[in-house]
Amino acid sequence: MLHFEQAGENLTRRYKRQETISQIQRIKELRQQGRTIPEIKLILSQSEK
């Protein structure tokens, strides 16, 4: 649900700050609306296309 870059195995994941913050906010809004995690994953995957 959150996109990140990882240079190799067992290395630190690096998240793009602005994109991640807005994605977390979107997830929080959907949870407040009563959406389940599977529903949120589906909604987010459809919005990426």
DOPAKE-79402 format. One record per residue: residue number from 1; residue in three letters; chain; x, y, z of N, C-alpha, C, O in turn. Coordinates in pm, 1 decimal. Layout:
% residues N
  num  residu  chaine        nx        ny        nz       cax       cay       caz        cx        cy        cz        ox        oy        oz
  NUM     ALA       A         X         Y         Z         X         Y         Z         X         Y         Z         X         Y         Z
...
//
This chain:
% residues 49
  num  residu  chaine        nx        ny        nz       cax       cay       caz        cx        cy        cz        ox        oy        oz
    1     MET       A      81.7    -119.1       0.0       0.0       0.0       0.0      86.4     126.0       0.0      45.0     230.3     -50.6
    2     LEU       A     205.0     115.9      56.3     298.2     228.7      53.9     417.6     190.0     -32.1     481.9      87.5      -9.0
    3     HIS       A     446.1     272.3    -130.3     556.1     243.8    -221.6     689.2     283.2    -158.1     699.3     385.7     -90.7
    4     PHE       A     790.3     200.8    -180.6     922.9     229.0    -127.0    1029.3     177.4    -221.5    1002.1      97.5    -311.1
    5     GLU       A    1151.7     224.7    -199.7    1267.1     178.3    -275.5    1358.5     104.1    -179.1    1378.4     146.9     -65.5
    6     GLN       A    1413.5      -7.1    -225.3    1505.1     -84.4    -142.8    1619.0    -129.0    -233.2    1597.2    -200.7    -330.8
    7     ALA       A    1740.3     -86.6    -200.5    1855.9    -111.7    -286.0    1891.3    -259.9    -296.5    1943.1    -303.3    -399.4
    8     GLY       A    1864.8    -336.9    -193.8    1897.2    -479.3    -196.5    1830.9    -548.6     -80.0    1752.1    -488.6      -7.0
    9     GLU       A    1863.3    -675.1     -63.1    1804.7    -750.4      47.3    1856.1    -698.6     181.7    1971.6    -658.2     195.2
   10     ASN       A    1767.0    -701.3     280.1    1801.1    -662.5     418.5    1853.1    -519.1     432.1    1924.6    -488.4     527.5
   11     LEU       A    1818.5    -432.1     338.9    1860.3    -292.8     349.0    1740.2    -206.1     385.7    1625.7    -251.0     378.6
   12     THR       A    1766.5     -84.5     423.9    1662.9       8.5     466.3    1567.4      41.3     352.4    1609.4      64.6     239.1
   13     ARG       A    1440.2      42.6     383.8    1339.8      84.5     286.4    1332.6     236.3     288.2    1332.4     297.4     395.1
   14     ARG       A    1326.6     296.8     171.8    1319.6     442.1     161.9    1186.9     480.3      98.1    1155.4     439.8     -13.8
   15     TYR       A    1110.1     559.2     172.1     978.5     602.8     126.2     987.8     745.8      76.0    1060.9     827.2     132.3
   16     LYS       A     913.8     776.6     -30.0     906.3     913.8     -78.0     812.9     988.7      15.9     694.6     955.8      25.3
   17     ARG       A     864.4    1087.2      84.0     795.8    1152.7     195.3     657.4    1206.0     159.5     559.7    1168.8     224.6
   18     GLN       A     645.9    1290.8      59.4     517.7    1353.6      26.3     415.0    1250.7     -18.6     300.0    1255.1      25.3
   19     GLU       A     454.5    1158.7    -105.0     362.8    1055.8    -154.3     314.4     967.6     -39.8     196.4     932.9     -33.6
   20     THR       A     404.1     931.6      49.8     369.7     843.7     161.0     275.1     913.0     257.8     179.1     852.0     304.8
   21     ILE       A     301.1    1040.3     288.2     214.0    1114.4     379.4      73.3    1125.7     322.8     -24.0    1105.8     395.5
   22     SER       A      60.8    1157.1     194.3     -72.2    1169.3     134.5    -141.8    1032.9     127.8    -263.6    1025.2     144.1
   23     GLN       A     -66.1     926.0     104.2    -123.3     791.1      99.3    -173.6     749.3     238.0    -280.7     689.7     249.6
   24     ILE       A     -97.5     780.1     342.0    -139.7     748.2     478.6    -266.5     825.2     513.8    -357.5     770.0     575.7
   25     GLN       A    -272.8     951.3     475.2    -392.2    1031.8     500.8    -513.3     970.5     431.1    -621.5     963.6     489.4
   26     ARG       A    -496.1     926.8     308.7    -605.1     863.7     232.6    -651.9     735.5     302.1    -772.0     710.4     312.1
   27     ILE       A    -557.3     654.9     349.7    -590.2     531.2     419.9    -668.0     561.8     548.2    -766.2     494.3     579.0
   28     LYS       A    -623.9     663.7     622.9    -693.9     702.5     745.4    -837.1     745.9     716.7    -929.1     710.2     790.3
   29     GLU       A    -855.9     823.0     609.5    -989.8     867.9     572.1   -1079.6     749.0     538.5   -1195.8     745.3     579.0
   30     LEU       A   -1026.5     652.9     465.3   -1104.7     535.1     430.1   -1140.0     452.7     554.1   -1250.5     399.3     562.9
   31     ARG       A   -1047.7     441.7     649.7   -1075.2     368.2     773.6   -1184.7     438.5     854.1   -1269.3     372.4     914.4
   32     GLN       A   -1183.7     571.4     855.5   -1287.1     646.1     926.8   -1423.3     627.3     863.0   -1526.1     638.8     929.7
   33     GLN       A   -1424.1     598.5     734.6   -1549.1     571.5     663.7   -1597.3     428.9     689.5   -1705.6     391.1     644.9
   34     GLY       A   -1517.9     349.8     760.9   -1556.4     213.7     794.9   -1511.6     109.0     695.2   -1559.2      -4.4     699.2
   35     ARG       A   -1420.7     144.9     605.5   -1370.1      49.0     506.1   -1275.8     -50.8     572.6   -1205.3     -16.9     667.7
   36     THR       A   -1275.2    -173.7     522.0   -1183.4    -275.4     571.8   -1051.3    -266.0     495.6   -1042.9    -201.5     391.0
   37     ILE       A    -949.4    -330.8     549.2    -818.2    -328.8     483.7    -825.9    -387.8     342.2    -770.9    -327.4     250.1
   38     PRO       A    -891.6    -503.1     320.4    -902.4    -554.0     182.9    -972.8    -454.7      89.0    -934.6    -441.0     -27.2
   39     GLU       A   -1076.5    -385.3     140.4   -1144.9    -285.3      58.0   -1051.4    -170.2      24.5   -1049.8    -121.6     -88.6
   40     ILE       A    -973.6    -126.9     122.7    -879.5     -16.5     101.2    -775.2     -55.9      -2.2    -742.4      23.7     -90.2
   41     LYS       A    -722.6    -177.4       7.1    -624.4    -223.7     -90.9    -682.6    -222.6    -231.4    -615.5    -183.1    -326.7
   42     LEU       A    -807.1    -265.8    -244.1    -873.1    -266.0    -374.2    -892.1    -124.5    -426.5    -864.8     -97.6    -543.5
   43     ILE       A    -938.1     -34.7    -342.1    -958.5     105.5    -381.5    -826.2     168.7    -424.6    -820.3     236.3    -527.3
   44     LEU       A    -721.1     147.3    -347.3    -592.1     207.0    -380.5    -532.6     147.8    -507.9    -469.6     219.4    -585.7
   45     SER       A    -551.7      19.1    -529.7    -498.1     -42.3    -651.1    -572.2       7.7    -774.3    -512.5      21.6    -881.0
   46     GLN       A    -700.8      34.8    -760.8    -778.1      86.6    -873.7    -742.7     231.9    -903.1    -744.6     273.4   -1018.9
   47     SER       A    -710.5     309.4    -800.3    -676.8     450.3    -821.6    -538.6     466.8    -884.0    -509.9     571.3    -942.4
   48     GLU       A    -452.4     365.8    -872.9    -318.1     372.1    -932.7    -320.9     351.3   -1082.6    -228.0     391.8   -1152.4
   49     LYS       A    -425.3     289.1   -1132.9    -431.8     256.7   -1276.2    -472.4     373.3   -1358.3    -482.5     362.3   -1480.4
//
